[in-house]
Amino acid sequence: MRAVPTAIPEVLVLEPKVFGDQRGFFFESFNARVFEQVTGVKRNFVQDNHSASVKNVLRGLHYQICNPQGKLVRVVQGEVFDVAVDLRRSSPTFGHWVGVRLSAENKKELWIPEGFAHGFLTLSETAEFLYKATDYYAPQHERSVLWNDPALGIRWPIDTPPILAAKDASGHCLAQAECFP
């Protein structure tokens, strides 16, 4: 596995070693020892989540203000545009975002540390998205930053309005969002 820094150095694209032949392929999607070696990050993952979405569904930008979650995300079917937004006020990249295309084909994973909002847009007809989280889901602490906040300027690859959950349509702009120190 190889870790590739993004424009926000703590957010990493992970490229697994894929072994393939005429029968198909094999790769380790997670190995704690290798993850720590290539990222320098040691975390205990306590929850795995799996979602399915249709084209143009945008989920996010979510975070938990208490019990923040680090996430290791990947796509096992289809393709998404995955986004992480730095919500750490003390960070030189506060309010900056990175976006990466994750797909079943490219098998890339994205490490999003605690202190970031996370979201994704489904680009294919359907997509199945898996992620490991470093803390348990705590709905009372869940927050949402507005996906199209002009202050963030995220360049979502979509020409029509996305399909949103009510909580995502009513997210806060960064200026009003609860953020991390």
Secondary structure, 3 states (H helix, E strand, C coil): CEEEECCCCCCEEEECCCEEECCEEECCCCCHHHHHHHHCCCCCCCEEEEEEEECCEEEEEEEECCCCCCEEEEEEECEEEEEEEECECCCCCCCCEEEEEEECCCCCEEEECCCEEEEEEECCCEEEEEEEECCCCCHHHEEEECCCCCCCCCCCCCCCCCECCHHHHCCECHHHCCCEC
